[in-house]
């Protein structure tokens, strides 16, 4: 893992023109971490620094057009280098922008949230949302580099730490019992920072292994979608007035894992122990998420929009046991039963 430092940034800039270097930064990071940003902002010309809202609302076609116009007005060429500093939504957005601008320019990610460090910054997936569907438009574009600095997490609100921890729990289920149990025993907010850093490093290694053999998501990389089939549906539904609250992405993944572990138990014979352990984790750390029983069909419809589906078949990653993921086809009845179990 490359560290966020002046030396790392200078090494990346060495073959580039400083006048063709840009930074797009989450405005929350600008407000809360100005001193830490000086490592980057003291090098890049001030007129080449843009701050944006860093949440899901940034991921739109109109913002792609607006920021591409800004780059063009600054004189950015095909040899430009863009630094993207922020959470997963901003990295998704800037990654796609970099892939499209003049048919592709280099981008460096500096993730500032736990979710971005263990998920969005690794693997090259970029996307924006459209027509109410999360990540409907996107492309695979690997960043030139990813620079890590866990000290950015110090100003992260607790709910965002728990959100990022959802992806770590997913890695535990994919990788093995030892990592899973270690994650369950750890306090995501109050625990030792060095231990959390070790978990981040393990997650990066696990994801890189999946990506290395399947960059374009046609085989083994799909295992990383564990928790996301129903998780994405819960996340999308949470923005409706019928849900009791809006979910962060990692929270939605945790709730998706509960529903998909339920399916795994009944369909694949996965032991119920990890399901009960995850429910206990949710009770201790997360605020409840609920919706009227009459909305189950609405959530099912959102599942059918998932990009992993093939024709009219819903595809999901299940577990035979911890560390043994498998892709399966699931019926509407199985999905409705899982949604009902989760909401009970």
PyMOL commands that set and color helices and strands:
alter all, ss='L'
color gray80, all
select helices_A, chain A and resi 6-13+18-20+27-32+34-41+46-48+56-58+61-74+88-103+114-120+150-155+158-175+177-185+193-212+220-225+228-237+249-268+273-285+293-303+332-343
alter helices_A, ss='H'
color red, helices_A
select strands_A, chain A and resi 2-3+21-26+49-52+81-86+106-111+125-130+133-140+145-148+314-321+324-330
alter strands_A, ss='S'
color yellow, strands_A
deselect
rebuild
show_as cartoon
